[in-house]
């Protein structure tokens, strides 16, 4: 999301995003990408309650909402009561120019943590432990009938507080449902109109 787009939706530090459930005060921008931005926010009535808020700008040219897919997956996981590697939805809604999703705040991504290590490499034990949790998260997602399609270190993050050793899988904007209503694999598409994922991780994954 460019600076112009950010101005278009009117989100900056101090902005209050209201919903029927609560009002959220924007603290700072955490990150941004091609489909929107993520902000750190707190509950206006209780500033100790801090969350992440993902925002997607409304665009008539966009056929599918990336945030809608994310919400669908997180709601499904919540209903199954198996959230060990998935963030919890706190709130969601829409404004005149954007959709928003408020969810559990997590810590730094594996990409950020790895970049701060000597030689930018995890120790063997850390790498193995992280790898196992990343695979567990993928396995759970597949059991729910979805594939992620954009797996990379930036889309995994550690939790906070007593969950700091838990790895979360993030960003389901381009995930795809692979099971039908009977729980059977859907027939693969013969062609795909666009490439998904990051080329480096597609080549080395």
C-alpha positions in Angstrom: 0.0 0.0 0.0 1.5 3.3 -1.0 1.5 6.5 1.1 -1.3 7.8 -1.2 -3.4 4.7 -0.5 -2.8 5.0 3.2 -4.1 8.6 3.1 -7.1 7.5 1.0 -8.3 5.2 3.8 -7.4 7.9 6.4 -5.4 5.6 8.7 -2.5 7.0 10.7 -1.3 7.0 14.3 -4.1 8.2 16.6 -6.9 7.2 14.2 -9.9 5.6 16.0 -11.6 2.8 14.2 -15.0 2.1 15.7 -17.1 -1.0 15.5 -20.2 -2.3 17.3 -17.9 -4.3 19.6 -15.2 -1.8 20.5 -13.2 1.2 19.4 -9.6 0.8 18.4 -6.9 3.4 18.5 -4.1 3.0 15.9 -0.7 3.1 17.5 1.6 2.5 14.5 2.1 0.8 11.1 3.5 -2.7 11.5 3.8 -3.6 7.8 2.3 -3.2 4.4 2.1 -5.1 1.2 0.3 -5.3 -2.1 -3.1 -6.1 -0.6 -3.1 -3.7 2.4 -1.4 -2.9 5.7 -1.2 -4.1 9.3 -1.4 -1.7 12.3 -0.8 -2.1 16.0 -3.9 -0.9 17.8 -5.3 -0.8 21.3 -8.8 -0.9 22.8 -9.8 2.7 23.5 -11.4 1.8 26.8 -8.6 -0.5 27.9 -5.2 0.5 26.4 -3.7 -2.7 27.9 -5.5 -4.7 25.3 -3.3 -4.5 22.3 -4.0 -6.1 18.9 -3.0 -6.2 15.3 -5.4 -4.7 12.8 -5.2 -5.7 9.1 -6.7 -3.3 6.6 -7.7 -3.9 3.0 -8.7 -1.0 0.8 -12.0 -1.4 -1.1 -11.3 -1.5 -4.8 -13.9 -2.1 -7.5 -11.3 -3.6 -9.7 -10.5 -6.3 -7.2 -12.6 -9.4 -7.8 -11.9 -11.2 -4.6 -11.2 -9.8 -1.1 -8.0 -11.2 0.4 -9.2 -10.3 3.9 -12.4 -12.3 3.4 -10.4 -15.5 2.8 -8.3 -14.8 5.9 -11.4 -14.3 8.0 -13.0 -17.5 6.6 -10.0 -19.6 7.6 -9.5 -18.1 11.0 -13.3 -18.5 11.8 -13.1 -22.2 10.7 -10.1 -22.8 12.9 -11.8 -21.1 15.8 -14.9 -23.3 15.3 -12.7 -26.4 15.4 -11.1 -25.1 18.6 -7.6 -25.9 17.4 -5.8 -22.6 17.4 -2.2 -23.5 18.4 -0.6 -22.1 15.3 -3.4 -19.6 14.2 -4.2 -16.2 15.6 -7.5 -15.4 17.2 -10.1 -13.1 15.6 -11.0 -10.3 17.9 -13.2 -8.2 15.7 -13.9 -7.4 12.0 -15.9 -4.8 10.0 -15.9 -2.4 7.1 -15.7 1.3 6.6 -16.5 3.5 3.6 -13.1 2.9 2.0 -11.7 -0.2 3.6 -12.3 -3.6 5.4 -10.6 -4.4 8.7 -9.8 -7.4 10.8 -8.6 -7.1 14.4 -6.7 -10.1 15.7 -4.3 -11.4 18.3 -1.0 -9.6 18.1 2.1 -11.7 17.5 5.8 -11.0 17.7 8.6 -10.9 15.1 8.5 -13.0 11.9 10.9 -15.8 11.4 12.4 -13.7 8.6 13.1 -10.8 11.0 14.5 -13.1 13.7 16.7 -14.9 11.2 18.1 -11.7 9.9 19.4 -10.7 13.4 21.2 -14.0 13.9 25.0 -14.4 13.4 25.5 -15.1 9.6 21.7 -14.8 9.4 21.3 -18.5 10.3 19.4 -20.2 13.1 21.2 -22.8 15.3 20.4 -26.4 14.4 18.1 -26.9 17.4 16.2 -23.7 16.8 15.9 -24.5 13.1 14.6 -28.0 13.8 12.1 -26.8 16.4 10.8 -24.0 14.2 10.6 -26.3 11.2 8.5 -28.8 13.1 6.0 -26.1 14.2 5.9 -24.7 10.7 5.0 -28.1 9.3 2.4 -28.6 12.0 0.7 -25.4 11.0 0.7 -26.4 7.4 -0.7 -29.8 8.3 -3.5 -28.3 10.3 -4.3 -25.9 7.4 -4.5 -28.8 5.0 -6.8 -30.7 7.3 -9.2 -27.8 7.2 -9.2 -28.1 3.4 -6.9 -25.2 2.4 -3.4 -24.7 0.9 -1.5 -21.5 1.8 0.3 -20.8 -1.5 2.6 -18.2 -0.1 4.8 -20.0 2.5 7.9 -18.1 3.5 9.7 -17.1 6.7 7.9 -13.7 6.7 4.6 -15.4 7.0 5.5 -17.2 10.2 5.9 -15.4 13.5 6.5 -16.2 17.2 3.9 -15.4 19.8 4.2 -13.0 22.7 4.3 -13.5 26.5 3.7 -17.1 27.5 3.2 -18.0 23.8 6.7 -16.7 22.7 7.8 -20.3 21.8 4.7 -20.9 19.7 5.0 -20.2 15.9 2.0 -18.8 14.1 1.2 -19.1 10.4 0.0 -15.8 8.9 -1.5 -14.2 5.8 -4.0 -16.4 4.1 -5.0 -13.8 1.5 -4.1 -16.1 -1.5 -5.0 -19.4 0.2 -7.2 -21.7 -1.8 -9.8 -24.3 -0.8 -8.8 -27.8 -2.0 -11.6 -29.9 -0.6 -15.2 -30.0 -1.6 -18.3 -30.3 0.7 -17.7 -34.1 0.9 -14.2 -33.7 2.1 -12.7 -34.9 -1.2 -10.0 -33.2 -3.2 -11.3 -30.8 -5.8 -10.4 -31.4 -9.4 -7.2 -29.4 -10.1 -7.5 -26.5 -12.5 -6.1 -27.0 -15.9 -4.6 -23.5 -16.0 -3.9 -20.6 -13.5 -4.2 -17.0 -14.6 -1.5 -15.7 -12.3 1.5 -16.9 -10.4 1.3 -17.2 -6.7 3.9 -17.1 -3.9 7.4 -15.7 -4.1 9.6 -17.1 -6.9 12.6 -17.7 -4.6 10.6 -19.9 -2.2 8.8 -21.6 -5.0 12.1 -22.6 -6.5 13.8 -23.7 -3.2 10.8 -25.0 -1.3 
